[in-house]
């Protein structure tokens, strides 16, 4: 099954603004947010709306789009929101893992991306039988924290989760 990537205008503009003029060739949890906090259409298309209570000192995952490329290969388009201009550190990677915490892939980020949301992509192999994954952000100063995203692979639906400062498993949190 193939998924189309749909980005809102705000996310696209944020991604462009965050990297304007640069070449970017960079090759359990505390509280699950309820579906009512996002619009139904956002959940169905695989994006989630950033909530006003985000701590921008943390690397917050505010959107995830997926597309199955072939077999067990999935392209992840992940949008992070972090105040890279606010401190010396910046959002330095995002990763995809199983709900029990096994890392499946990581996208390294090699420079700051301003204060606007920005999107970076990576193709990651997902083991057969995996139905739901976790996408987490990380920053140089605070490590984990902020908002992570649970993603159901067959539908692309997402659910925002406040992950806290530790890399806790999310096996007990229901997937969207």
ZAVOFI-880754 format. One record per residue (C-alpha): residue in one letter; chain; x, y, z. Coordinates in pm, 1 decimal, padded with zeros to 6 digits. Layout:
{"A", "A", {X, Y, Z}}
...
This chain:
{"X", "A", {00000.0, 00000.0, 00000.0}}
{"X", "A", {00131.0, 00343.5, -00087.1}}
{"X", "A", {00065.9, 00667.2, 00100.6}}
{"X", "A", {00079.3, 01013.4, -00050.9}}
{"X", "A", {00259.8, 01286.0, 00136.0}}
{"X", "A", {00040.8, 01583.8, 00221.2}}
{"X", "A", {00194.7, 01879.4, 00395.0}}
{"X", "A", {00004.8, 02182.6, 00504.5}}
{"X", "A", {00111.4, 02514.9, 00362.7}}
{"X", "A", {00237.1, 02625.5, 00703.0}}
{"X", "A", {00466.5, 02326.0, 00740.6}}
{"X", "A", {00599.6, 02364.6, 00386.7}}
{"X", "A", {00668.9, 02733.2, 00435.5}}
{"X", "A", {00828.3, 02661.1, 00771.7}}
{"X", "A", {01055.1, 02400.8, 00613.8}}
{"X", "A", {01162.2, 02643.2, 00342.5}}
{"X", "A", {01218.8, 02927.6, 00586.2}}
{"X", "A", {01417.6, 02707.5, 00825.1}}
{"X", "A", {01676.8, 02618.3, 00563.9}}
{"X", "A", {01667.8, 02911.3, 00325.3}}
{"X", "A", {02002.6, 02953.6, 00161.0}}
{"X", "A", {02155.0, 02630.7, 00291.7}}
{"X", "A", {02218.3, 02302.3, 00122.0}}
{"X", "A", {02099.0, 02026.7, 00347.3}}
{"X", "A", {02256.5, 01706.9, 00221.2}}
{"X", "A", {02276.1, 01554.7, 00570.4}}
{"X", "A", {02272.3, 01210.9, 00488.3}}
{"X", "A", {00591.6, 00481.4, 02958.2}}
{"X", "A", {00550.7, 00835.3, 02836.8}}
{"X", "A", {00382.3, 01102.4, 03040.2}}
{"X", "A", {00054.7, 01175.6, 02863.8}}
{"X", "A", {-00099.5, 01069.4, 02536.2}}
{"X", "A", {-00289.6, 01347.6, 02366.5}}
{"X", "A", {-00643.8, 01261.5, 02268.2}}
{"X", "A", {-00776.4, 01264.6, 01916.2}}
{"X", "A", {-01001.8, 01556.4, 02008.3}}
{"X", "A", {-00691.0, 01778.3, 02032.6}}
{"X", "A", {-00634.0, 01734.1, 01660.0}}
{"X", "A", {-00881.8, 01763.1, 01378.3}}
{"X", "A", {-01006.0, 01437.4, 01225.8}}
{"X", "A", {-00862.3, 01531.4, 00886.8}}
{"X", "A", {-00516.0, 01589.8, 01034.3}}
{"X", "A", {-00515.6, 01244.2, 01193.3}}
{"X", "A", {-00631.1, 01076.4, 00873.8}}
{"X", "A", {-00360.3, 01237.1, 00660.6}}
{"X", "A", {-00080.5, 01156.2, 00900.9}}
{"X", "A", {-00009.4, 01505.9, 01024.5}}
{"X", "A", {-00069.5, 01647.9, 01366.7}}
{"X", "A", {-00120.1, 02004.1, 01466.3}}
{"X", "A", {00134.1, 02154.4, 01704.5}}
{"X", "A", {-00024.3, 02227.5, 02038.6}}
{"X", "A", {00024.4, 02564.3, 02207.2}}
{"X", "A", {00183.3, 02406.3, 02515.2}}
{"X", "A", {00496.0, 02286.2, 02331.8}}
{"X", "A", {00825.2, 02364.2, 02502.4}}
{"X", "A", {01032.3, 02486.7, 02207.5}}
{"X", "A", {01354.2, 02425.4, 02399.7}}
{"X", "A", {01280.9, 02057.8, 02323.0}}
{"X", "A", {01285.7, 01887.4, 01981.2}}
{"X", "A", {00911.3, 01843.1, 01923.6}}
{"X", "A", {00781.5, 01614.2, 01649.5}}
{"X", "A", {00481.2, 01804.5, 01513.0}}
{"X", "A", {00414.5, 01611.2, 01191.9}}
{"X", "A", {00492.1, 01278.0, 01030.0}}
{"X", "A", {00411.1, 01167.6, 00676.9}}
{"X", "A", {00491.3, 00816.0, 00560.4}}
{"X", "A", {00503.3, 00646.3, 00223.5}}
{"X", "A", {00575.5, 00279.5, 00169.0}}
{"X", "A", {00842.8, 00269.3, -00098.8}}
{"X", "A", {00895.1, -00104.6, -00152.0}}
{"X", "A", {00849.9, -00406.7, 00067.6}}
{"X", "A", {00947.7, -00305.8, 00418.5}}
{"X", "A", {01104.2, 00028.8, 00321.6}}
{"X", "A", {00914.2, 00339.0, 00436.7}}
{"X", "A", {00996.2, 00700.9, 00367.5}}
{"X", "A", {00939.1, 00918.1, 00675.2}}
{"X", "A", {00893.2, 01294.2, 00633.7}}
{"X", "A", {00925.6, 01426.7, 00988.6}}
{"X", "A", {00854.9, 01784.5, 01089.9}}
{"X", "A", {01029.2, 01911.1, 01403.2}}
{"X", "A", {00965.5, 02234.0, 01589.5}}
{"X", "A", {01251.1, 02352.2, 01810.2}}
{"X", "A", {01390.8, 02694.1, 01893.9}}
{"X", "A", {01733.9, 02633.5, 01742.1}}
{"X", "A", {01811.6, 03005.2, 01777.8}}
{"X", "A", {01727.8, 03012.5, 02149.5}}
{"X", "A", {02029.0, 02823.0, 02284.8}}
{"X", "A", {02367.3, 02695.1, 02178.5}}
{"X", "A", {02230.8, 02346.4, 02105.3}}
{"X", "A", {01999.5, 02249.4, 01821.9}}
{"X", "A", {01774.0, 01958.4, 01724.6}}
{"X", "A", {02040.3, 01709.0, 01620.2}}
{"X", "A", {01836.5, 01405.0, 01512.8}}
{"X", "A", {01505.3, 01226.6, 01499.4}}
{"X", "A", {01453.1, 00853.0, 01511.9}}
{"X", "A", {01196.1, 00583.9, 01442.4}}
{"X", "A", {01159.5, 00297.6, 01687.2}}
{"X", "A", {00920.5, 00023.7, 01788.7}}
{"X", "A", {00678.3, 00092.0, 02072.6}}
{"X", "A", {00899.0, -00122.1, 02298.4}}
{"X", "A", {01201.3, 00099.7, 02223.4}}
{"X", "A", {01401.6, -00086.1, 01954.4}}
{"X", "A", {01563.8, 00173.9, 01727.0}}
{"X", "A", {01482.5, 00113.9, 01359.0}}
{"X", "A", {01646.9, 00417.6, 01202.4}}
{"X", "A", {01771.6, 00769.1, 01265.3}}
{"X", "A", {01800.3, 01092.6, 01065.7}}
{"X", "A", {02097.7, 01301.1, 01173.6}}
{"X", "A", {02064.7, 01680.1, 01156.9}}
{"X", "A", {02396.8, 01859.7, 01117.6}}
{"X", "A", {02305.5, 02224.3, 01177.1}}
{"X", "A", {02051.4, 02457.1, 01336.5}}
{"X", "A", {01724.5, 02523.0, 01152.9}}
{"X", "A", {01606.0, 02856.0, 01300.1}}
{"X", "A", {01282.1, 02880.9, 01499.7}}
{"X", "A", {01032.2, 02763.5, 01238.4}}
{"X", "A", {00914.2, 02404.3, 01197.1}}
{"X", "A", {01123.9, 02214.2, 00941.9}}
{"X", "A", {01086.8, 01878.3, 00767.5}}
{"X", "A", {01355.9, 01621.6, 00689.9}}
{"X", "A", {01317.0, 01279.4, 00530.8}}
{"X", "A", {01474.3, 00937.3, 00564.8}}
{"X", "A", {01393.4, 00591.2, 00430.7}}
{"X", "A", {01384.4, 00329.8, 00705.3}}
{"X", "A", {01332.4, -00045.5, 00696.8}}
{"X", "A", {01045.9, -00154.2, 00918.6}}
{"X", "A", {01031.8, -00521.4, 01027.1}}
{"X", "A", {00740.6, -00729.4, 00897.4}}
{"X", "A", {00451.7, -00741.4, 01141.2}}
{"X", "A", {00519.2, -00394.9, 01281.5}}
{"X", "A", {00191.2, -00202.9, 01287.8}}
{"X", "A", {00284.8, 00109.9, 01482.8}}
{"X", "A", {00609.5, 00302.3, 01538.9}}
{"X", "A", {00730.8, 00591.5, 01753.4}}
{"X", "A", {00901.8, 00897.9, 01604.1}}
{"X", "A", {01107.3, 01097.9, 01857.7}}
{"X", "A", {01315.4, 01410.7, 01835.8}}
{"X", "A", {01637.3, 01487.1, 02022.0}}
{"X", "A", {01836.6, 01803.9, 02084.9}}
{"X", "A", {02196.1, 01866.3, 02188.9}}
{"X", "A", {02113.4, 02053.3, 02508.7}}
{"X", "A", {01819.0, 01864.5, 02658.0}}
{"X", "A", {01835.8, 01523.1, 02490.4}}
{"X", "A", {01489.5, 01369.0, 02468.9}}
{"X", "A", {01182.8, 01565.1, 02563.7}}
{"X", "A", {00896.6, 01748.9, 02408.1}}
{"X", "A", {00642.5, 01584.2, 02183.7}}
{"X", "A", {00686.0, 01248.7, 02009.0}}
{"X", "A", {00447.8, 01088.3, 01760.4}}
{"X", "A", {00293.6, 00741.5, 01738.2}}
{"X", "A", {00232.3, 00642.2, 01374.8}}
{"X", "A", {00011.7, 00359.2, 01246.3}}
{"X", "A", {00182.8, 00228.7, 00932.0}}
{"X", "A", {-00116.2, 00102.1, 00732.9}}
{"X", "A", {-00316.2, 00426.4, 00759.4}}
{"X", "A", {-00049.9, 00689.5, 00832.0}}
{"X", "A", {-00257.8, 00812.0, 01129.2}}
{"X", "A", {-00062.0, 00987.2, 01403.4}}
{"X", "A", {-00106.9, 01060.3, 01770.1}}
{"X", "A", {00098.5, 01317.9, 01961.7}}
{"X", "A", {00254.1, 01201.0, 02290.0}}
{"X", "A", {00433.2, 01406.8, 02555.3}}
{"X", "A", {00746.6, 01195.9, 02595.8}}
{"X", "A", {00923.2, 01351.6, 02892.3}}
{"X", "A", {01300.4, 01375.0, 02945.1}}
{"X", "A", {01369.4, 00999.0, 02934.7}}
{"X", "A", {01345.6, 00760.5, 02640.1}}
{"X", "A", {01055.9, 00558.5, 02780.5}}
{"X", "A", {00883.4, 00281.3, 02591.7}}
{"X", "A", {00537.7, 00348.3, 02455.9}}
{"X", "A", {00415.4, -00010.1, 02442.4}}
{"X", "A", {00122.7, 00066.6, 02674.5}}
{"X", "A", {-00004.6, 00362.5, 02471.4}}
{"X", "A", {-00270.2, 00286.8, 02212.7}}
{"X", "A", {-00182.5, 00357.5, 01851.8}}
{"X", "A", {-00406.5, 00589.0, 01648.2}}
